[in-house]
Structures are given as structure tokens and as C-alpha cells.
Amino acid sequence: MTKSEIINIVAEGTGLTKVETAAVVDGFLATISYSLATGNNVTLRGFGSFRVVERSGRQGINPKTGQDMNVPPHKAPVFKASKELRRSVESGLEVVNFE
């Protein structure tokens, strides 16, 4: 599913225009990105949590040249799904509730 498909579905379910829905979705994603960039975790009950982890440096191989290279330490965002999300994915439930 793409961002535009999400916008279409939410717009239909809420009665907002696609432009308004796109602004809300963009604001939501920007808020999550900003929160992670400033070192805060984001938890959405019933969905999951986002956090930033430190990846240590390591030796890697350049896939183009095959040469050894250093991969420096860096930060990476990670997502952990909630139990509710895992259950709905496993059971194949299609739940869209716009109340």
C-alpha cells in the first residue's frame, strides 16, 4: 500500500478532502520523524513503537567492487509491532474504523 492509497482510504472514511487528509498524514509522519531525530521514542497503542538504536561500526564488503570497507557507527530507526497488530496480521483481519 502506498501513501496515496492510505490518503484515499482515510479521506473516504472520514469525509475530509484528499488535500486535507494528505496534510494530516504528512504532519503525522513529520512529527514521528522529528521525534525520532531528537532522540524521543514514539509509541502508538495498539499499533507499535518506533525508536532509534545505535549500530556499531563494522567491516563490510562493497557489493560493486568486492573490496573490504569500513561501515561507520550510525543511528537507525526500528519499529516493534504491538501484540494487537501482530494478532490482526496473523488472523488476516481487515479492521478499518474511522470513529
ABEGO torsion letter per residue (X at the ends): XBAAAAAAAAAAAAGBBAAAAAAAAAAAAAAAAAAAAAGBBBBBBGAEBBBBBBBBBBBBBBAAAGBBBBBBBBBBBBBBBBAAAAAAAAAGBBBBBAX
